[in-house]
Amino acid sequence: MREHELVIVEEFCNSYDVDISFVQSLHQSGLVELVVIEEKDFIPEEQLAGLEKLVHFREMGINIAGMETILHLLEKLEEMQKEIKDLHNKLSLFS
């Protein structure tokens, strides 16, 4: 992984005004991937959008368990939407 694809956790936390322990708790819960290089925590660039969403959940007063539940439900919703699309495409073959 190249260096420019990583964001230092401290910089992210300063930008979003969140405590580093929040990001570490998300990592411990498996909601965010962190990379450790020379004893510094980094966030992979592809994790940023999801992490920003979690910060907004926190601003709404949602705890980590609630975030886990919301993300699980969103994942199930996406799966169902894909299944509906696939079924719709199969059905259109018979029309």
MODELLER restraints for C-alpha pairs under 7 A, 6 or more apart:
rsr = mdl.restraints
at = mdl.atoms
rsr.add(forms.Gaussian(group=physical.xy_distance, feature=features.Distance(at['CA:5:A'], at['CA:44:A']), mean=5.98, stdev=0.5))
rsr.add(forms.Gaussian(group=physical.xy_distance, feature=features.Distance(at['CA:5:A'], at['CA:45:A']), mean=5.16, stdev=0.5))
rsr.add(forms.Gaussian(group=physical.xy_distance, feature=features.Distance(at['CA:6:A'], at['CA:42:A']), mean=5.75, stdev=0.5))
rsr.add(forms.Gaussian(group=physical.xy_distance, feature=features.Distance(at['CA:6:A'], at['CA:43:A']), mean=5.43, stdev=0.5))
rsr.add(forms.Gaussian(group=physical.xy_distance, feature=features.Distance(at['CA:6:A'], at['CA:44:A']), mean=4.58, stdev=0.5))
rsr.add(forms.Gaussian(group=physical.xy_distance, feature=features.Distance(at['CA:6:A'], at['CA:45:A']), mean=5.40, stdev=0.5))
rsr.add(forms.Gaussian(group=physical.xy_distance, feature=features.Distance(at['CA:7:A'], at['CA:42:A']), mean=5.27, stdev=0.5))
rsr.add(forms.Gaussian(group=physical.xy_distance, feature=features.Distance(at['CA:7:A'], at['CA:43:A']), mean=5.01, stdev=0.5))
rsr.add(forms.Gaussian(group=physical.xy_distance, feature=features.Distance(at['CA:7:A'], at['CA:44:A']), mean=6.40, stdev=0.5))
rsr.add(forms.Gaussian(group=physical.xy_distance, feature=features.Distance(at['CA:7:A'], at['CA:45:A']), mean=6.57, stdev=0.5))
rsr.add(forms.Gaussian(group=physical.xy_distance, feature=features.Distance(at['CA:8:A'], at['CA:41:A']), mean=6.19, stdev=0.5))
rsr.add(forms.Gaussian(group=physical.xy_distance, feature=features.Distance(at['CA:8:A'], at['CA:42:A']), mean=4.43, stdev=0.5))
rsr.add(forms.Gaussian(group=physical.xy_distance, feature=features.Distance(at['CA:8:A'], at['CA:43:A']), mean=6.24, stdev=0.5))
rsr.add(forms.Gaussian(group=physical.xy_distance, feature=features.Distance(at['CA:9:A'], at['CA:41:A']), mean=5.70, stdev=0.5))
rsr.add(forms.Gaussian(group=physical.xy_distance, feature=features.Distance(at['CA:9:A'], at['CA:42:A']), mean=5.23, stdev=0.5))
rsr.add(forms.Gaussian(group=physical.xy_distance, feature=features.Distance(at['CA:9:A'], at['CA:43:A']), mean=6.11, stdev=0.5))
rsr.add(forms.Gaussian(group=physical.xy_distance, feature=features.Distance(at['CA:10:A'], at['CA:20:A']), mean=6.64, stdev=0.5))
rsr.add(forms.Gaussian(group=physical.xy_distance, feature=features.Distance(at['CA:13:A'], at['CA:19:A']), mean=6.06, stdev=0.5))
rsr.add(forms.Gaussian(group=physical.xy_distance, feature=features.Distance(at['CA:13:A'], at['CA:20:A']), mean=6.09, stdev=0.5))
rsr.add(forms.Gaussian(group=physical.xy_distance, feature=features.Distance(at['CA:26:A'], at['CA:32:A']), mean=5.60, stdev=0.5))
rsr.add(forms.Gaussian(group=physical.xy_distance, feature=features.Distance(at['CA:27:A'], at['CA:33:A']), mean=5.87, stdev=0.5))
rsr.add(forms.Gaussian(group=physical.xy_distance, feature=features.Distance(at['CA:27:A'], at['CA:34:A']), mean=6.65, stdev=0.5))
rsr.add(forms.Gaussian(group=physical.xy_distance, feature=features.Distance(at['CA:32:A'], at['CA:47:A']), mean=6.81, stdev=0.5))
rsr.add(forms.Gaussian(group=physical.xy_distance, feature=features.Distance(at['CA:32:A'], at['CA:51:A']), mean=6.85, stdev=0.5))
rsr.add(forms.Gaussian(group=physical.xy_distance, feature=features.Distance(at['CA:33:A'], at['CA:43:A']), mean=6.71, stdev=0.5))
rsr.add(forms.Gaussian(group=physical.xy_distance, feature=features.Distance(at['CA:34:A'], at['CA:41:A']), mean=6.24, stdev=0.5))
rsr.add(forms.Gaussian(group=physical.xy_distance, feature=features.Distance(at['CA:34:A'], at['CA:42:A']), mean=5.55, stdev=0.5))
rsr.add(forms.Gaussian(group=physical.xy_distance, feature=features.Distance(at['CA:34:A'], at['CA:43:A']), mean=5.04, stdev=0.5))
rsr.add(forms.Gaussian(group=physical.xy_distance, feature=features.Distance(at['CA:34:A'], at['CA:44:A']), mean=6.80, stdev=0.5))
rsr.add(forms.Gaussian(group=physical.xy_distance, feature=features.Distance(at['CA:35:A'], at['CA:41:A']), mean=5.73, stdev=0.5))
rsr.add(forms.Gaussian(group=physical.xy_distance, feature=features.Distance(at['CA:35:A'], at['CA:42:A']), mean=5.00, stdev=0.5))
rsr.add(forms.Gaussian(group=physical.xy_distance, feature=features.Distance(at['CA:35:A'], at['CA:43:A']), mean=6.27, stdev=0.5))
rsr.add(forms.Gaussian(group=physical.xy_distance, feature=features.Distance(at['CA:36:A'], at['CA:42:A']), mean=6.09, stdev=0.5))
rsr.add(forms.Gaussian(group=physical.xy_distance, feature=features.Distance(at['CA:57:A'], at['CA:67:A']), mean=6.97, stdev=0.5))
